[in-house]
Amino acid sequence: MPPKRRTAVISSVRSPVLRPWKKLSSEDRRREIFRFAQFNRGLAITLNLAPDFEALLKRKQQPMREVSKRLNAQLNSKDLRQLPATFVLEATRDTDRLHLHGIYIDGGIPRKSVAEAMRRAVGYVGGRRGARQFKSKLVYEGNGWKGYLSKDISFTSRLLALMSENQLWWTSRAMTQLVRADYESRRLGQHPANLSTAPVNAAS
């Protein structure tokens, strides 16, 4: 008699591991955002700032409030207010130069439209330098990109004399709503667990 084959069973019942979204820490929520982006063709962004805008942010007690205000204004002007996006402000260690890293999910929106809005939000740079102001590529490993974005966050927070490292992050309302809905659906077992819905391993 041939040996019995073992069949892997993936349960779609409510998970005892996942806590309600409202009980997650800011760090756990960001981890879920990057997980979601990885499996939904999210794009990693690097956005360089115009010198005058960078100087302005260095004078602000809440620099990301200024970033979010300008991003929202420019996205709204192009009817992109529902664009799911997350950004972190980072300083380069050897030069103290500020720039933004992040992710967004385009949902079929042309890259050119997103790039135009974001470049104008942080001070449009023209010419040869402008060609490198906005860079984007697919996110293949969400935790890896999140780790890269977090590598200099303590240094940046000290440089800008911020009260909390959380002040360096901004997430659009559209991104929060999208990821929260997906997370709660998984937590409540409303769709089967699979590669695209399994929770991120914090240690990976």
C-alpha positions in Angstrom: 0.0 0.0 0.0 1.5 3.3 -1.0 2.2 5.8 1.9 -0.5 8.3 2.5 0.1 11.7 1.1 -0.1 14.6 3.5 -2.1 17.5 2.3 -1.4 21.0 3.6 -4.6 22.7 4.8 -4.7 26.5 5.0 -7.4 27.6 7.3 -9.5 30.7 6.6 -11.1 30.9 10.0 -10.5 33.8 12.3 -6.8 34.0 13.2 -5.9 34.1 17.0 -2.6 35.8 16.1 -3.8 39.1 14.5 -4.9 41.8 16.8 -7.5 44.4 15.8 -6.0 47.2 13.7 -6.8 49.8 16.3 -4.5 47.9 18.8 -1.5 47.8 16.5 1.5 50.0 17.1 2.6 52.6 14.5 5.4 50.3 13.6 3.1 47.3 13.2 0.8 49.3 11.0 3.7 50.3 8.8 4.8 46.7 8.5 1.3 45.8 7.2 1.4 48.7 4.8 4.7 47.5 3.2 3.4 43.9 3.2 0.3 45.1 1.3 2.4 47.1 -1.1 4.6 44.1 -1.9 1.6 42.0 -3.0 -0.3 44.7 -4.8 2.4 45.9 -7.2 3.4 48.8 -5.0 6.1 51.1 -6.2 9.1 52.2 -4.1 9.9 55.9 -4.4 12.9 58.2 -3.9 12.1 61.9 -4.1 14.7 64.6 -3.9 13.8 68.0 -2.5 14.5 71.4 -4.0 17.1 73.3 -1.9 14.7 76.0 -0.7 12.1 73.4 0.4 14.8 71.3 2.2 15.9 74.5 4.0 12.3 75.2 5.0 11.8 71.6 6.4 15.0 72.0 8.5 13.4 75.0 10.2 10.1 73.3 11.0 9.2 71.6 14.3 6.9 69.2 12.4 8.5 68.9 8.9 6.2 66.1 7.7 3.2 68.3 8.3 4.6 70.6 5.6 5.3 67.7 3.3 1.8 66.2 3.8 0.2 69.6 3.2 2.0 70.1 -0.1 1.6 66.6 -1.3 -2.2 66.6 -0.6 -2.5 70.0 -2.4 -0.6 68.8 -5.5 -2.3 65.3 -5.6 -5.7 67.0 -5.3 -4.9 69.4 -8.1 -4.4 66.4 -10.4 -7.5 64.5 -9.0 -5.2 62.0 -7.3 -6.5 62.5 -3.8 -7.2 58.8 -3.4 -3.6 57.8 -4.2 -2.4 55.3 -1.5 1.1 56.5 -0.4 3.5 56.5 2.5 6.6 58.6 3.0 9.5 58.9 5.4 11.9 61.9 5.6 15.6 60.9 5.7 18.9 62.7 6.0 22.1 61.5 4.4 24.7 61.0 7.1 27.7 62.5 5.4 25.9 65.6 4.0 22.8 66.0 6.2 20.8 66.3 2.9 17.1 65.7 3.4 15.1 63.6 0.9 12.0 61.4 0.9 11.6 57.7 0.5 8.3 55.9 0.3 5.8 53.7 -1.5 2.6 54.2 -3.5 0.1 52.0 -5.3 -0.7 53.4 -8.7 -4.0 51.6 -9.4 -3.4 52.2 -13.1 -2.6 55.9 -12.7 0.2 57.0 -15.2 3.6 57.3 -13.5 4.1 60.7 -15.2 1.1 62.2 -13.4 2.2 60.9 -10.0 5.8 62.1 -10.6 4.7 65.6 -11.7 2.5 66.1 -8.6 5.1 64.8 -6.2 8.0 66.9 -7.8 5.9 70.0 -7.5 5.0 69.3 -3.9 8.7 69.3 -2.9 9.9 72.0 -5.2 10.2 71.3 -8.9 13.8 70.8 -10.0 14.4 71.3 -13.7 17.2 70.4 -16.1 19.5 67.4 -15.7 19.1 67.3 -11.9 15.3 67.2 -12.4 15.6 64.0 -14.3 16.8 62.3 -11.1 14.3 64.0 -8.8 11.7 61.2 -8.8 12.6 57.5 -9.0 10.3 54.6 -8.7 10.4 50.8 -9.1 8.4 47.8 -8.1 8.6 46.6 -4.5 9.7 43.0 -4.5 10.4 42.6 -0.8 8.3 44.8 1.5 10.2 44.2 4.7 13.5 44.8 2.9 12.4 48.2 1.6 10.9 49.2 4.9 14.2 48.2 6.6 16.2 50.4 4.2 13.8 53.3 4.8 14.3 52.9 8.6 18.1 52.6 8.6 18.8 56.3 9.3 15.7 57.3 11.0 17.3 57.7 14.5 20.0 59.9 12.9 17.4 62.0 11.1 15.3 62.4 14.2 18.3 63.7 16.2 19.4 66.0 13.4 16.0 67.7 13.3 15.6 67.6 17.1 12.2 65.8 16.8 10.3 64.5 19.8 9.6 61.1 18.2 10.7 59.1 15.2 7.1 58.8 14.2 7.2 62.5 13.2 9.3 61.5 10.2 6.5 59.4 8.7 3.4 60.3 6.7 0.7 58.0 5.3 -2.2 59.1 3.1 -5.7 58.4 4.3 -6.3 56.3 1.2 -3.4 54.0 2.1 -4.6 53.6 5.7 -8.1 52.8 4.6 -7.0 50.3 2.0 -4.5 48.4 4.3 -6.8 48.5 7.3 -9.6 46.9 5.3 -7.3 44.2 4.0 -5.9 43.5 7.4 -9.3 43.3 9.1 -10.5 41.0 6.4 -7.6 38.6 7.1 -8.0 38.9 10.8 -11.7 38.0 10.6 -11.1 35.2 8.2 -13.2 36.7 5.4 -10.8 35.4 2.7 -8.4 32.4 2.8 -4.8 33.0 4.0 -2.3 32.7 1.1 1.0 34.2 0.0 -0.6 37.6 -0.6 -2.5 37.7 2.7 -0.2 36.0 5.2 1.0 38.4 7.9 4.5 39.7 7.6 7.2 38.1 9.7 8.8 40.9 11.7 12.1 39.0 12.0 12.5 38.6 8.2 
